């Protein structure tokens, strides 16, 4: 498969999230930002889909923090179709800053609500070799501690295989226990800890074989 093109597959996974509140119920679901909160509160069965952005995702994306991400390639006032075209260029390595590498961006949706995203780097160089790794992921603040990060990374692993990556380096700060759990739950094998006075915290390095299912 051409590693310069996004994987054509998208993954879905049913997850059951519990909370301390078990009483009450929902008769209907509305497509509002509070919908995910309601589902979690009442422990409903949900579907997380990991996929590239589509034209119909414009409102969700533009209202999210990803428009201000320093490495997201979005520029203020950019037309959304132009942004999607820019992401295709990023995959092909066109007009990238010198420290960047070709990468593919996927986003996690739960019932059409954008809950997080990740980038899969198709090659590594510079600081990415030591500290950045192949996959960077983020769950948006309102949706953390609900299992979405674990599931997004799980769904990303076979995509990495489709993109020609036999094993992937994933890193996190030593004191980021949530991220450590996400990586280890997906088969991450600890390699070493990087200590550097310029780092906010020591950096943990893990490797994940992409042909292994978890």
C-alpha positions as CSV (number, residue, x, y, z in Angstrom):
1,X,0.0,0.0,0.0
2,X,1.2,3.5,-0.8
3,X,2.2,5.0,2.6
4,X,1.7,8.5,1.2
5,X,-2.0,8.1,1.1
6,X,-4.5,7.9,4.0
7,X,-5.8,4.4,4.8
8,X,-9.2,3.9,3.3
9,X,-10.5,2.0,6.2
10,X,-12.4,3.6,9.2
11,X,-13.0,1.8,12.4
12,X,-15.9,1.6,14.7
13,X,-16.1,0.2,18.2
14,X,-19.0,-0.2,20.6
15,X,-18.0,0.9,24.1
16,X,-20.0,0.9,27.4
17,X,-19.0,3.7,29.8
18,X,-20.2,3.7,33.3
19,X,-20.3,6.5,35.8
20,X,-21.3,6.9,39.5
21,X,-24.8,8.0,38.5
22,X,-26.9,4.9,37.6
23,X,-30.4,6.2,38.0
24,X,-32.6,7.8,35.4
25,X,-32.8,7.1,31.7
26,X,-33.0,8.7,28.3
27,X,-35.9,8.2,25.9
28,X,-34.4,10.1,23.0
29,X,-31.0,11.4,22.0
30,X,-30.5,14.8,20.4
31,X,-27.5,15.9,18.4
32,X,-26.2,18.4,20.8
33,X,-22.9,18.8,22.5
34,X,-24.4,17.6,25.7
35,X,-25.4,14.3,24.0
36,X,-22.2,12.5,24.8
37,X,-22.4,13.7,28.4
38,X,-25.9,12.3,28.7
39,X,-24.8,8.9,27.2
40,X,-22.0,8.6,29.7
41,X,-24.1,9.6,32.6
42,X,-26.6,6.8,31.9
43,X,-24.2,4.2,30.7
44,X,-25.6,3.8,27.2
45,X,-23.9,1.8,24.5
46,X,-21.9,4.1,22.2
47,X,-20.0,3.9,18.9
48,X,-16.6,5.6,18.4
49,X,-15.6,6.1,14.8
50,X,-12.0,7.0,13.9
51,X,-11.8,8.6,10.4
52,X,-10.4,11.5,8.4
53,X,-12.4,14.7,8.3
54,X,-15.2,15.1,5.7
55,X,-17.0,18.2,4.4
56,X,-19.9,17.6,6.7
57,X,-17.6,17.9,9.7
58,X,-17.0,21.6,9.1
59,X,-19.1,22.9,12.0
60,X,-17.8,20.4,14.5
61,X,-14.2,21.1,13.5
62,X,-14.5,24.9,13.4
63,X,-16.0,25.0,16.8
64,X,-13.2,22.8,18.3
65,X,-9.8,23.7,19.7
66,X,-8.2,22.0,16.7
67,X,-8.5,25.3,14.7
68,X,-5.8,26.7,17.1
69,X,-3.5,23.7,17.2
70,X,0.0,24.8,16.4
71,X,0.7,21.8,14.2
72,X,-2.8,21.4,12.7
73,X,-2.2,23.3,9.4
74,X,-5.4,25.3,9.8
75,X,-5.2,29.1,9.2
76,X,-7.8,31.5,10.5
77,X,-10.4,32.3,7.9
78,X,-9.5,29.3,5.8
79,X,-12.3,27.7,3.7
80,X,-13.0,24.2,5.0
81,X,-12.6,22.5,1.6
82,X,-9.3,24.3,1.2
83,X,-8.2,22.9,4.6
84,X,-9.1,19.4,3.6
85,X,-7.0,19.8,0.4
86,X,-4.2,21.1,2.6
87,X,-4.4,17.9,4.7
88,X,-4.0,15.9,1.5
89,X,-0.8,17.9,0.8
90,X,0.5,17.2,4.3
91,X,0.1,13.5,3.7
92,X,2.2,13.9,0.5
93,X,4.8,16.0,2.3
94,X,4.0,19.1,0.2
95,X,5.1,22.5,1.6
96,X,5.8,21.3,5.1
97,X,7.9,23.2,7.7
98,X,11.5,21.8,7.9
99,X,10.8,20.0,11.2
100,X,7.6,18.4,10.0
101,X,7.1,15.0,8.3
102,X,4.2,13.6,6.2
103,X,1.3,12.7,8.4
104,X,-2.3,11.6,8.3
105,X,-4.9,13.0,10.6
106,X,-7.8,11.1,12.0
107,X,-10.6,12.2,14.3
108,X,-12.8,10.4,16.8
109,X,-16.5,10.9,16.6
110,X,-19.2,9.6,19.0
111,X,-22.7,9.9,17.4
112,X,-21.4,12.8,15.2
113,X,-19.8,14.6,18.2
114,X,-16.1,15.3,17.8
115,X,-14.3,14.0,20.9
116,X,-10.7,13.8,19.9
117,X,-8.1,13.2,17.2
118,X,-4.7,11.8,16.4
119,X,-1.9,12.2,13.8
120,X,0.0,9.3,12.3
121,X,3.5,10.3,11.2
122,X,4.6,8.3,8.2
123,X,8.3,8.8,9.0
124,X,10.4,10.2,11.8
125,X,13.3,12.7,11.9
126,X,14.9,15.1,14.3
127,X,13.2,15.3,17.7
128,X,10.4,13.0,16.5
129,X,12.9,10.1,16.5
130,X,13.5,10.6,20.2
131,X,10.6,12.3,21.7
132,X,7.6,12.7,19.3
133,X,7.1,9.2,17.9
134,X,4.7,8.0,15.2
135,X,1.4,8.8,16.9
136,X,0.2,11.9,18.7
137,X,-3.3,11.8,20.1
138,X,-5.6,14.1,22.1
139,X,-9.0,13.7,23.7
140,X,-10.8,17.0,24.0
141,X,-11.2,18.2,27.6
142,X,-15.0,17.5,28.1
143,X,-14.6,13.9,27.0
144,X,-11.6,12.7,28.9
145,X,-11.5,9.7,31.3
146,X,-14.2,7.9,29.3
147,X,-12.0,5.4,27.4
148,X,-12.0,7.3,24.1
149,X,-8.2,7.7,24.0
150,X,-7.7,4.0,24.5
151,X,-10.1,3.2,21.7
152,X,-8.8,5.8,19.3
153,X,-5.3,4.4,19.7
154,X,-6.6,0.8,19.3
155,X,-8.3,1.7,16.1
156,X,-5.2,3.6,14.8
157,X,-2.9,0.6,15.1
158,X,-4.3,-1.4,12.1
159,X,-4.4,1.9,10.2
160,X,-0.7,2.2,10.8
161,X,-0.2,-1.3,9.5
162,X,-2.2,-0.3,6.3
163,X,0.2,2.6,6.0
164,X,3.2,0.4,6.0
165,X,4.3,0.9,9.6
166,X,5.3,-2.5,11.1
167,X,5.9,-1.0,14.6
168,X,5.2,2.5,15.9
169,X,6.8,4.6,18.6
170,X,4.4,6.3,21.0
171,X,5.6,8.6,23.8
172,X,4.2,10.4,26.8
173,X,5.3,12.3,29.8
174,X,6.3,10.2,32.8
175,X,3.7,11.9,35.0
176,X,0.8,11.6,32.4
177,X,-0.7,8.5,34.0
178,X,-3.8,8.5,31.8
179,X,-1.7,8.5,28.6
180,X,0.6,5.8,30.0
181,X,-2.5,3.6,30.6
182,X,-3.8,4.3,27.0
183,X,-0.5,3.1,25.5
184,X,0.0,0.1,27.8
185,X,-3.6,-1.0,27.2
186,X,-2.8,-1.2,23.5
187,X,0.3,-3.3,23.9
188,X,2.9,-0.6,24.3
189,X,6.2,-2.2,25.3
190,X,8.3,0.2,27.4
191,X,11.7,0.9,26.0
192,X,13.3,3.7,28.0
193,X,12.9,7.0,29.7
194,X,14.4,10.2,28.2
195,X,15.7,12.7,30.7
196,X,16.4,16.2,29.4
197,X,16.6,19.5,31.3
198,X,14.6,21.2,28.6
199,X,11.6,18.8,29.1
200,X,8.8,19.6,31.4
201,X,8.9,16.0,32.6
202,X,10.9,12.9,31.6
203,X,9.6,11.2,28.4
204,X,8.6,7.6,28.3
205,X,9.1,5.7,25.0
206,X,6.9,2.7,24.0
207,X,6.8,0.5,20.9
208,X,3.7,-1.1,19.6
209,X,3.7,-3.9,16.9
210,X,0.9,-3.1,14.5
211,X,0.1,-6.7,13.6
212,X,-0.9,-7.4,17.2
213,X,-4.6,-7.2,18.2
214,X,-5.7,-5.9,21.7
